[in-house]
Amino acid sequence: MKKKILIAALIIFSFKSFAQTKINAQEISKHINDSVTICEKVSGGRYFEKPQITLLNLGGTYPSQLFTIVIKGADRDKFKFKPEEALKDKTVCVTGRVTEHAGKPQIVITDPKQLASQE
């Protein structure tokens, strides 16, 4: 009986740890290190060849954006389009862990499945 309870508890806690919290873009700075899903309009973006990095600004233009989606190096090759061009002015939902860079929230994505266009 104790074994069944332990297994059930492990399953419940496993689901909770993988669950994504859907948040409002204005609340993102309160969720540093949390895994979230957030939907917002892409205000602009840019691809830098060196270092290979794509930055998508959401909720405002740089440097006043609410947060940035970051796609590094070879992860960009996983997309069938140029994210900074194809997603400009579109509302997207992104899922991932919120981190911070230079005082601004960001979500680094490694898979196109983490990003879904709403338009």
C-alpha positions in Angstrom: 0.0 0.0 0.0 2.8 2.4 0.9 4.5 1.7 -2.4 1.3 2.6 -4.3 1.0 5.9 -2.4 4.6 6.7 -3.1 4.2 6.0 -6.8 1.0 8.2 -7.0 2.8 11.0 -5.2 5.8 10.9 -7.6 3.4 11.0 -10.6 1.6 14.0 -9.2 4.7 15.9 -8.4 6.2 15.0 -11.8 3.2 16.5 -13.6 3.4 19.6 -11.5 7.1 20.2 -12.3 6.5 20.0 -16.0 3.4 22.2 -16.0 3.6 25.5 -17.6 2.0 28.6 -16.0 0.3 30.9 -18.5 1.0 34.5 -17.6 0.3 38.0 -18.8 3.3 39.7 -20.4 3.3 42.5 -17.9 3.9 40.0 -15.1 7.0 38.3 -16.7 9.6 40.0 -14.5 7.9 38.3 -11.5 8.6 34.9 -13.0 12.4 34.7 -13.4 13.4 31.1 -13.4 9.8 29.9 -13.8 8.6 27.9 -16.8 5.8 29.8 -18.4 3.6 30.2 -21.5 3.1 33.8 -22.6 1.4 35.3 -25.6 2.3 38.7 -26.9 2.8 40.6 -30.2 6.3 40.6 -31.8 7.2 44.2 -32.1 10.5 43.6 -34.0 13.5 41.4 -34.2 17.0 41.1 -35.5 19.4 38.4 -36.6 23.1 38.8 -35.7 25.6 36.7 -37.7 28.3 37.0 -35.1 27.5 35.6 -32.6 24.7 33.7 -34.4 21.7 34.8 -32.4 18.1 35.9 -33.2 16.3 38.3 -30.9 12.6 38.8 -31.0 11.3 41.7 -29.0 7.8 41.3 -27.6 5.5 43.9 -26.0 7.4 46.9 -27.3 10.3 47.9 -29.4 13.9 47.7 -28.2 14.9 48.9 -25.6 11.4 49.2 -24.1 10.3 45.6 -24.8 8.6 43.6 -22.1 10.8 40.6 -22.9 12.9 39.0 -25.6 12.8 35.6 -27.2 16.3 34.4 -27.9 17.2 31.7 -30.6 20.9 30.8 -30.5 23.2 29.4 -33.2 22.1 26.2 -34.9 18.7 26.3 -33.2 17.7 28.9 -35.8 18.2 26.3 -38.6 15.4 24.3 -37.1 12.9 27.0 -38.3 11.6 26.8 -41.9 11.5 30.6 -41.9 13.4 33.7 -40.7 11.7 34.3 -37.3 12.6 38.0 -37.2 10.8 38.6 -40.5 8.0 36.1 -40.5 6.7 36.8 -37.0 7.0 40.7 -37.0 3.7 42.2 -35.9 2.2 38.8 -35.2 1.0 37.6 -31.8 2.9 34.5 -30.7 2.8 32.2 -27.7 6.1 31.1 -26.3 6.8 28.4 -23.8 10.0 28.2 -21.8 12.0 29.2 -18.8 12.2 32.9 -18.0 15.8 34.2 -17.4 17.2 37.6 -17.3 19.9 39.4 -19.4 21.0 42.9 -18.8 18.1 43.5 -16.5 15.4 42.4 -19.0 13.4 39.1 -19.0 14.1 36.7 -21.8 13.1 33.2 -22.9 15.7 31.1 -24.8 14.1 28.6 -27.1 15.7 25.6 -28.7 12.8 24.1 -30.6 10.2 25.7 -33.0 7.5 23.8 -31.0 8.1 26.3 -28.2 6.7 29.0 -30.4 3.2 29.2 -31.8 1.8 32.0 -34.0 -1.7 33.1 -33.1 -2.4 34.6 -36.5 
